[in-house]
């Protein structure tokens, strides 16, 4: 489970039979604090690669934008790939199974939003 802010607009791709996959970067931030001895611990941000499939990917494409706050549930997948220079790269991704949008939409068309199943 993660709660964070979207770093950039989703990257959505379509493949066979109108199926979609969306990729989103999500920033989670641990607030800074001061210890009892006066030591200041700075704020820390981690970036996560989220992957959405099928219907959830289409919802992300339509409603999720840079800066939006999301709650996601999913599982971690680790994989390797070779980049353009032949270097072996490691990637950790969150395969999202459930999502809730936490950013209020001020100009949402109610009839359009009520017909969309999340």
Secondary structure, DSSP 4 states (H G I P E B T S, - for coil): -EEEEE-S--EEEEETTTEEEEEEEEEEEEPPEE-TTSPEEPPEEEEEEEEEEHHHHHHHHHH--TT-EEEEEEEEEEEEEE-TTS-EEEEEEEEEEEEEE-S--TT--HHHHHHS--
